[in-house]
Amino acid sequence: METFAIPCAGAIIERRIDGMPHILIQTRMKSGGGDTNGKIETPAGKIRAYESMTDAVIREVREETGLTVTEIDGLSPAIGCTITPEPFCITQNLSDAYSIILHTFLCRADGNPLRETDESCDIRWISVDDLRRLVSEDPNAFFFMDLPALQKYLEKEPSP
């Protein structure tokens, strides 16, 4: 039987706190997450049938963090029933238990994050400087599908 990759959408949520750039991270605690539970991740999840990528980003951020997405980079207007968003990063898993393709968007959001949900805990803002240090010192602490997008993000953000 032919098996297909699962499309997913995720968000690197940016916010300035006390004038410093931060992003939202969380600890992964998905049902059936196995060895990936306990890893640091950004909000993401599967795109439902006939759901746009951007609607999936908005829904996943709301479900996993309680935040309301207010802006998504890379959007373009819909043409009929077709959209052509430009994600910040696309990551494809070619190993492990399932094949997914993750489309990560840069976003801004309003509200205060929940402390935990059914899929994540320790939801928190981290400064870009602290993220840079953590990615450098312990890349294995991160969910492997999010690490390439976070590394790309850190390349675009100037070091202090």
Buried (B, 14 or more C-beta within 10 A) or exposed (E): EEEEEBBBBBBBBBBEEEEEBBBBBBBBBBEEBEEBBEBBBBBBBBBEEEBBBBBBBBBBBBBBBBBEBEEBBBBEEEEEEEBEBEBBBEBEBEEEEEEBBBBBBBBBBEEEBBEBBEBBBBBBBBBBBBBBEBBEEEEEEBBBBBBBBBBBBBEEBEEE
